[in-house]
């Protein structure tokens, strides 16, 4: 078992935030969160269309991956021999792990740590163009591999126009002092452009064969868990392997996937203040739902969100309203209150697993005068639902990929 400390990239616990700023304004966060949601929903829609027309001669565009600048949660891993520490965003919606590499033949953006130099590592090697491993990039990135000389080249594009292109290589990846993955396959980025902030790259936790989950399957059994901290000033964890599992963990089965890489689950019902909302089950079942570490605000089908918002407002009738903030349209001015009573919100997932959302995951706070219900409705009834990171705060979330199930425990990140 290997456990990594998780920090919020804009919080005081992160060395990426040396000036201890409060992070970008809410409008920017929500704009880029929507960009990620659009990319996810487009990707799932394309996957569904591909399946429908798999026997026809129909050309479907390759998928875009998801913007990274405003993904919130970062871990530090060691790469190479000798080990060089790198801060990577971890992402359940991506597969290929990559980092910027010297000599930056095309372009490299400014990152916090020194850029990894494979020429200084005794354990690095390139993957050749003729290797079957090179061909595996197609499913991991959505783009066919390229070739430079005899070296395999990956191409990873993102929904906001950012991209990373470079050599496909293998290297020693150090997760802890006792946990090392040898021959770990990753992207060694030579041309990296866009809105990545100061992170060194990405750690892919998807289901594809090139994700760290699959590459470490022999060691950790396709089993990982995380806890996202309740606030940006506290820490959480990302753990590979089982360790000790509490008897209070509740499991919901993964649902049938419309995308081979993403993690689908079933939402059955939502409760507000202990009362089940009246939502026709087909509202959820007709589009499906994914759990995603990179999307911040949970997205619900329009009818489900409308019912949630209206019921929440009935419980909050004594508090003064505030104007909507972009996609967050149920907001309050609470600057004159030292104590606020909010209704409990719970989700019922497949297998009749009921999960209570932490208070920090119910509200999204921009300022005391602008505190909003931290959920949003999808634009269209056909859009997939997304259970986002804001609602996962303080939960131990367990991905038993080999066992086909997702676990929840409301114990916090202790």
C-alpha positions in Angstrom: 0.0 0.0 0.0 1.3 3.5 -0.9 -0.3 6.7 0.4 0.3 10.2 -1.0 -0.6 13.5 0.7 -3.3 15.4 -1.2 -3.3 19.2 -1.1 -5.5 21.9 -2.7 -3.4 23.6 -5.3 -4.5 27.1 -4.2 -4.4 26.4 -0.5 -1.8 27.3 2.1 -0.6 23.7 2.4 0.5 23.7 -1.3 4.0 24.8 -2.2 2.6 25.8 -5.6 0.9 28.7 -3.8 4.0 30.4 -2.4 2.4 33.8 -2.3 -0.5 32.3 -0.2 -3.1 33.9 -2.5 -6.8 32.9 -2.2 -6.7 31.5 -5.8 -8.5 32.7 -8.9 -11.9 34.4 -8.7 -15.1 32.3 -8.6 -16.1 33.4 -12.1 -12.8 32.0 -13.6 -13.2 28.8 -11.6 -16.8 28.2 -12.8 -15.9 29.1 -16.4 -13.2 26.5 -16.5 -15.2 24.0 -14.6 -17.9 24.4 -17.3 -15.2 23.9 -20.0 -14.3 20.6 -18.4 -17.9 19.5 -18.1 -18.5 20.4 -21.8 -15.4 18.3 -22.8 -16.6 15.4 -20.7 -20.1 15.4 -22.0 -18.9 15.8 -25.6 -16.5 12.9 -25.1 -19.3 10.7 -23.7 -21.7 11.8 -26.5 -19.1 10.9 -29.1 -18.5 7.5 -27.5 -22.2 6.8 -27.5 -22.5 7.8 -31.2 -19.4 5.6 -32.1 -21.1 2.6 -30.5 -24.3 3.3 -32.3 -22.6 3.5 -35.7 -19.8 1.1 -35.1 -20.9 -1.0 -38.1 -21.3 2.0 -40.4 -18.6 4.0 -42.2 -19.0 7.1 -40.1 -16.1 9.2 -39.0 -16.3 10.6 -35.5 -13.8 13.2 -34.3 -11.2 12.2 -31.7 -12.1 13.3 -28.2 -10.6 16.2 -26.3 -9.4 15.7 -22.8 -10.2 18.0 -19.9 -8.8 21.4 -19.0 -6.4 21.2 -16.1 -5.7 24.7 -14.9 -8.5 24.7 -12.3 -8.3 21.1 -11.2 -7.9 21.5 -7.5 -6.0 18.5 -6.0 -2.3 17.8 -6.3 0.0 15.0 -5.1 3.8 14.8 -5.2 5.6 11.7 -6.8 9.2 10.9 -7.5 10.4 10.2 -11.1 13.7 8.8 -12.3 17.0 7.7 -10.8 18.0 9.7 -8.9 14.4 10.6 -7.9 13.1 14.0 -8.8 9.9 15.2 -7.0 7.1 16.5 -9.2 3.7 17.9 -8.3 1.0 16.4 -10.5 -2.8 16.9 -10.6 -4.5 13.6 -10.2 -7.5 13.0 -12.5 -10.0 10.1 -12.6 -11.1 11.5 -16.1 -7.6 11.0 -17.7 -5.4 7.9 -18.4 -2.0 8.9 -19.6 0.4 10.3 -16.9 2.7 13.0 -18.3 5.2 15.6 -17.2 7.2 18.3 -18.9 10.7 17.2 -19.9 14.0 18.8 -20.9 15.2 19.9 -23.3 11.7 21.3 -24.2 12.2 21.0 -27.9 9.0 22.9 -28.6 7.9 24.8 -25.5 7.5 24.4 -21.8 5.5 26.6 -19.4 6.7 27.7 -16.0 6.3 25.1 -13.3 7.2 25.1 -9.6 9.8 22.4 -9.6 12.8 22.0 -12.0 11.6 20.4 -15.2 12.5 16.7 -15.4 15.5 15.9 -17.5 15.5 12.2 -18.7 19.1 12.4 -19.8 20.1 12.7 -16.1 18.2 9.6 -15.1 19.8 6.1 -15.3 16.4 4.4 -15.5 14.7 6.2 -18.4 14.2 4.7 -21.8 12.1 5.6 -24.8 9.3 3.4 -26.3 9.9 2.6 -30.0 7.4 3.3 -32.7 7.1 -0.4 -33.6 6.2 -1.4 -30.0 2.7 -2.5 -29.2 2.9 -0.2 -26.3 3.1 2.8 -28.7 -0.2 1.7 -30.3 -1.9 1.7 -26.9 -1.7 5.5 -26.9 -4.7 5.7 -29.2 -7.2 4.6 -26.5 -5.4 6.4 -23.7 -5.3 9.8 -25.3 -7.9 9.6 -28.1 -5.2 10.5 -30.6 -3.1 8.1 -32.8 0.6 8.0 -31.8 3.3 9.7 -33.9 6.9 8.9 -34.6 10.1 10.9 -34.4 13.0 8.8 -35.6 12.4 5.5 -33.9 10.8 7.0 -30.8 7.0 6.9 -30.2 5.4 10.3 -29.7 2.2 10.9 -27.7 -0.3 13.8 -28.3 -2.6 14.9 -25.5 -5.1 17.7 -26.2 -7.4 19.4 -23.8 -10.8 21.0 -24.1 -9.5 24.6 -23.6 -6.9 24.3 -26.4 -4.0 23.4 -24.1 -1.9 20.4 -25.1 1.2 18.3 -24.3 3.2 16.5 -27.0 6.4 14.5 -26.4 8.2 11.2 -26.2 6.5 8.1 -24.8 8.9 6.6 -22.3 9.3 4.4 -19.3 10.8 5.3 -16.0 11.0 4.5 -12.3 8.1 6.0 -10.5 8.4 6.4 -6.7 5.2 6.7 -4.7 6.8 6.3 -1.2 10.0 5.2 0.3 8.9 1.6 0.0 6.7 1.7 -3.0 8.3 1.9 -6.5 6.9 1.1 -9.9 9.6 0.1 -12.4 9.1 0.6 -16.1 6.2 3.0 -15.6 4.9 4.2 -19.0 4.3 8.0 -19.2 4.5 11.0 -21.5 7.7 13.0 -21.5 6.4 16.3 -22.8 8.6 18.3 -25.2 5.9 20.8 -26.4 3.5 21.8 -23.7 1.3 24.9 -24.1 -1.7 26.3 -22.4 -3.3 26.9 -19.0 -1.6 24.4 -16.7 -0.7 26.7 -13.8 2.5 25.6 -12.0 1.9 21.9 -11.9 4.5 19.6 -13.5 1.8 17.5 -15.3 -0.9 14.9 -14.6 -1.4 11.5 -12.9 -4.0 9.6 -14.8 -6.4 7.5 -12.7 -8.8 6.3 -15.5 -9.5 2.8 -16.5 -7.4 2.5 -19.6 -4.4 0.1 -19.8 -2.0 3.0 -19.6 -3.4 4.6 -16.5 -1.4 4.2 -13.2 -4.4 2.1 -11.9 -3.9 -0.5 -14.6 -0.1 -0.3 -14.7 0.1 -1.0 -11.0 -2.6 -3.7 -11.1 -0.2 -6.5 -10.1 1.0 -4.6 -7.1 -2.2 -2.9 -5.9 -5.0 -5.0 -7.6 -6.6 -2.0 -9.4 -7.6 -0.6 -6.0 -7.2 3.0 -4.9 -8.9 5.5 -2.6 -8.8 9.1 -1.8 -10.1 11.7 0.6 -10.4 15.3 -0.6 -9.9 17.8 2.3 -12.8 19.7 3.6 -11.0 23.0 3.2 -8.0 24.3 1.2 -6.1 24.7 4.5 -6.2 21.0 5.3 -4.8 17.9 3.6 -6.2 14.6 2.3 -4.7 11.5 0.8 -4.5 9.3 -2.3 -3.8 5.7 -1.5 -3.0 2.8 -3.8 -3.8 -0.7 -2.4 -6.3 -1.9 0.1 -4.8 -1.6 3.6 -7.4 -1.8 6.4 -10.9 -1.4 5.2 -13.6 -0.3 7.7 -16.8 -2.3 8.1 -18.7 1.0 7.7 -17.7 1.4 4.0 -20.8 1.2 1.7 -20.4 0.0 -1.9 -22.3 0.9 -5.0 -21.7 -1.1 -8.2 -20.1 0.7 -11.1 -22.7 1.2 -13.8 -22.4 0.1 -17.4 -19.9 2.5 -18.9 -20.6 4.6 -22.0 -16.8 5.5 -22.1 -14.2 2.8 -21.4 -12.1 5.1 -19.3 -14.6 6.9 -17.0 -16.3 5.7 -13.8 -20.1 5.5 -14.1 -22.4 5.1 -11.1 -26.2 5.1 -10.7 -28.0 7.9 -8.8 -31.4 6.6 -7.6 -32.7 9.4 -5.4 -31.7 12.7 -3.6 -32.8 13.6 -0.1 -33.1 17.2 1.3 -33.7 17.6 5.0 -34.3 13.9 5.3 -37.1 13.9 2.7 -36.8 12.2 -0.6 -37.3 14.5 -3.6 -39.9 13.5 -6.2 -37.8 12.8 -9.3 -38.8 10.3 -11.9 -36.1 7.6 -11.9 -35.8 7.8 -15.7 -34.3 11.4 -15.2 -31.1 9.8 -14.0 -31.2 6.4 -15.7 -31.6 7.8 -19.2 -28.4 9.7 -19.2 -26.2 8.1 -16.5 -23.7 9.7 -14.1 -20.0 9.7 -13.7 -17.9 10.4 -10.6 -15.0 12.8 -11.4 -12.2 14.2 -9.3 -11.6 17.1 -11.6 -15.1 18.6 -12.0 -15.8 20.8 -9.1 -19.5 21.4 -9.1 -21.9 18.4 -9.3 -24.0 18.6 -12.5 -27.5 17.1 -12.3 -30.2 16.6 -15.0 -32.3 19.8 -15.2 -35.4 18.3 -13.6 -33.4 16.9 -10.7 -31.5 20.1 -10.1 -34.8 22.1 -10.2 -36.3 19.9 -7.5 -33.2 20.1 -5.4 -33.0 23.9 -5.6 -36.7 24.5 -4.9 -36.6 22.3 -1.9 -33.4 23.7 -0.6 -34.9 27.2 -0.9 -37.9 26.2 1.2 -35.5 25.2 4.0 -33.6 28.5 3.7 -36.5 30.9 3.5 -35.4 33.0 6.5 -32.1 33.9 5.0 -31.7 36.8 2.5 -31.1 35.9 -1.1 -28.1 37.0 -3.1 -27.8 37.3 -6.9 -26.8 34.3 -8.9 -23.1 33.7 -9.5 -22.7 32.3 -13.0 -24.1 28.6 -13.0 -24.7 28.8 -9.3 -28.2 30.3 -9.1 -29.3 29.6 -5.5 -27.3 32.0 -3.4 -27.6 33.8 -0.1 -26.1 36.8 1.7 -25.1 35.4 5.1 -22.6 38.1 6.2 -24.8 39.1 9.2 -25.1 35.6 10.6 -22.7 33.8 12.9 -24.6 30.5 12.7 -26.6 29.2 9.7 -28.8 26.1 9.7 -28.8 24.3 6.3 -30.7 21.1 5.4 -28.8 17.9 5.1 -28.4 16.6 1.5 -28.0 12.9 0.8 -27.6 10.9 -2.4 -28.9 7.4 -2.8 -26.8 5.4 -5.2 -27.2 2.0 -6.8 -27.3 -0.9 -4.3 -29.3 1.5 -2.0 -26.2 3.1 -0.7 -27.1 6.4 1.0 -24.3 9.0 1.3 -24.6 12.2 3.3 -22.8 15.2 1.7 -20.6 17.2 4.1 -21.8 20.8 4.8 -18.7 22.0 3.0 -19.9 20.1 0.0 -23.4 21.5 0.1 -22.4 25.2 -0.2 -19.9 26.9 -2.4 -18.5 30.1 -0.7 -17.3 33.0 -2.7 -17.6 35.5 0.2 -19.9 35.9 3.3 -22.3 37.9 1.1 -22.2 35.3 -1.7 -22.8 31.7 -0.5 -24.5 29.4 -3.0 -25.9 25.9 -3.2 -22.9 24.0 -4.7 -24.8 22.2 -7.4 -25.8 23.1 -11.0 -28.2 21.8 -13.6 -27.1 20.5 -17.0 -27.9 22.5 -20.1 -29.7 19.7 -21.7 -31.7 16.7 -20.6 -29.5 14.4 -22.6 -26.2 15.5 -20.8 -24.6 13.0 -18.5 -24.6 13.8 -14.8 -21.3 14.4 -12.9 -20.7 13.8 -9.2 -18.0 16.4 -8.6 -15.2 17.0 -6.2 -17.0 19.6 -4.1 -19.6 17.0 -3.1 -16.8 14.4 -2.4 -15.1 16.5 0.3 -14.5 14.7 3.5 -15.6 11.3 2.1 -13.3 8.4 1.8 -13.9 7.3 -1.8 -12.8 3.8 -2.6 -12.3 2.6 -6.2 -12.4 -1.2 -6.3 -12.0 -1.3 -10.1 -11.3 -5.1 -10.3 -14.3 -5.7 -8.0 -16.6 -3.4 -10.1 -17.6 -1.2 -7.2 -17.2 2.2 -5.6 -17.1 2.6 -1.8 -18.0 5.6 0.4 -17.3 6.3 4.0 -18.2 9.5 5.8 -15.2 9.6 8.2 -13.3 12.5 6.9 -9.6 12.5 6.0 -8.2 11.4 9.4 
